[in-house]
Amino acid sequence: MLELSLDELKNTATNYEKLMVPALFVSWAERVLDEAGVEPGDRILDVACGTGIVARIAIKRTGSNGTSVTGLDPNPGMLAVAESKMSTTEWKEGVAEEIPFEDESFDVVVSQFGLMFFQDKSEALREMVRVLAPGGRLVVAVFDSLDNNPGYRAMTEIFAQVAGEEVADALRGPFSLGDTEKLKELCSKSGLSSAKVTTHSGKASFPDVLTMVLADVKGWFPLAGIHLTDEQIEEIVQQLESDLQEYISSDERLEFPMPAHFIKASK
Ligand SMILES: C[S@@+](CC[C@H](N)C(=O)[O-])C[C@H]1O[C@@H](n2cnc3c(N)ncnc32)[C@H](O)[C@@H]1O
């Protein structure tokens, strides 16, 4: 990420917002906020906010003009897109392992599909609890494993054949916290022994297979230094269309199960 210019980061974040957020993240944002029981007046921190989808929906729910919600993310491109969509909110650059806010500053801390990417996951969870006020609520969402996700399982296998194991490994990363026993262990070792881990069904919904492939290729692969040729993209799309036939409707829409786990705790 550090080797990219701000314009390149913004461009990737714009593609993320356009291609990934509607297909994968909007519906989960509503559910994460439901789980956290967000209410008008709550001070909310969205950790790993990306382009800000959870924060934006939280603002609607709190009925505020955006000032009671804060987004935190290390990627300035993501934050620039978030800012362009909601300028009254504070979009703060920083990492979950060192949250740049005082102890007990928030009533709700949420983090949607970021934990898998944090270098020190335990420290990040401890930091989220540190900034929660007494009685505050924490909800952290992670994807279930590839075993329970036919779309990305197929895509990972095809990426391995067409682009190599290294690229397939990058695609496996977001699903690396799918084992609930390991997730519970992580909570215990992070001082969250009373946290509950629950599994929720959900689905990915792309207008077509090409959009699913381009969402990765344009929405975040540049951050990992991965670049595919047009020929590779075409081959991946063709194979996926064949492997995922049962999930493609007559109008080309691609929908497949994409469950997630929630860590929920209160202070
Ligand atoms: C899959 S995106 C999720 C973004 C957003 N929560 C959403 O639902 O659209 C993962 C985000 O985690 C952020 N991230 C990666 N490492 C991080 C860290 N150490 N601390 C905080 N955020 C981090 C990335 O910059 C990226 O925006």
The ligand as an SDF file (V2000), in Angstrom:
LIG
                    3D

 27 29  0  0  0  0  0  0  0  0999 V2000
  -12.4340   -5.4420    3.6910 C   0  0  0  0  0  0  0  0  0  0  0  0
  -12.1090   -3.8110    4.1600 S   0  0  0  0  0  0  0  0  0  0  0  0
  -13.5400   -3.4770    5.1800 C   0  0  0  0  0  0  0  0  0  0  0  0
  -13.8820   -2.0160    5.1840 C   0  0  0  0  0  0  0  0  0  0  0  0
  -15.2150   -1.6320    5.7740 C   0  0  0  0  0  0  0  0  0  0  0  0
  -15.3060   -1.9970    7.1740 N   0  0  0  0  0  0  0  0  0  0  0  0
  -16.3690   -2.2060    4.9830 C   0  0  0  0  0  0  0  0  0  0  0  0
  -17.1720   -2.9550    5.5630 O   0  0  0  0  0  0  0  0  0  0  0  0
  -16.4830   -1.8810    3.7910 O   0  0  0  0  0  0  0  0  0  0  0  0
  -10.8080   -3.9530    5.3350 C   0  0  0  0  0  0  0  0  0  0  0  0
  -10.2740   -2.6160    5.8430 C   0  0  0  0  0  0  0  0  0  0  0  0
   -9.3330   -2.8690    6.8950 O   0  0  0  0  0  0  0  0  0  0  0  0
   -8.3860   -1.8260    6.8650 C   0  0  0  0  0  0  0  0  0  0  0  0
   -7.2190   -2.2090    7.6660 N   0  0  0  0  0  0  0  0  0  0  0  0
   -6.1820   -3.0000    7.3190 C   0  0  0  0  0  0  0  0  0  0  0  0
   -5.3050   -3.0890    8.3370 N   0  0  0  0  0  0  0  0  0  0  0  0
   -5.7850   -2.3360    9.3610 C   0  0  0  0  0  0  0  0  0  0  0  0
   -5.3370   -2.0400   10.6740 C   0  0  0  0  0  0  0  0  0  0  0  0
   -4.2100   -2.5460   11.1490 N   0  0  0  0  0  0  0  0  0  0  0  0
   -6.0970   -1.2370   11.4430 N   0  0  0  0  0  0  0  0  0  0  0  0
   -7.2650   -0.7370   10.9830 C   0  0  0  0  0  0  0  0  0  0  0  0
   -7.7450   -0.9990    9.7310 N   0  0  0  0  0  0  0  0  0  0  0  0
   -7.0180   -1.7750    8.9400 C   0  0  0  0  0  0  0  0  0  0  0  0
   -8.1130   -1.6570    5.3750 C   0  0  0  0  0  0  0  0  0  0  0  0
   -7.4710   -0.4250    5.0810 O   0  0  0  0  0  0  0  0  0  0  0  0
   -9.5230   -1.7710    4.8090 C   0  0  0  0  0  0  0  0  0  0  0  0
  -10.1240   -0.5170    4.6740 O   0  0  0  0  0  0  0  0  0  0  0  0
  1  2  1  0
  2  3  1  0
  2 10  1  0
  3  4  1  0
  4  5  1  0
  5  6  1  0
  5  7  1  0
  7  8  2  0
  7  9  1  0
 10 11  1  0
 11 12  1  0
 11 26  1  0
 12 13  1  0
 13 14  1  0
 13 24  1  0
 14 15  1  0
 14 23  1  0
 15 16  2  0
 16 17  1  0
 17 18  1  0
 17 23  2  0
 18 19  1  0
 18 20  2  0
 20 21  1  0
 21 22  2  0
 22 23  1  0
 24 25  1  0
 24 26  1  0
 26 27  1  0
M  CHG  2   2   1   9  -1
M  END
$$$$
